[in-house]
Amino acid sequence: MSRLGRRYSDYASWLDRRRKENGMEKDLPALMAAGYRTGSRTVVEAGGLPARVRPHVERGRRYPAECAR
């Protein structure tokens, strides 16, 4: 695995632990997108997806389906 791949893997593991510890929603990809947009600390402090980043996360969820067309 490349260094960059390892960093993302470590980040995903860290965020998944925080999600479980804080009883956040189960959608880890959505939490990762929110963390990318606003910062992981903000996501953890909000206990999930902050309202201001939900539109960003929804666009990210639609993107794969739009690319498949």
Buried (B, 14 or more C-beta within 10 A) or exposed (E): EEEEEEEEEEBBEEBBEBBEEEEBEEBEEBBBBBBBBBEBEBBBEBEBBBEEBBEBBEEBEEEEEEEEE
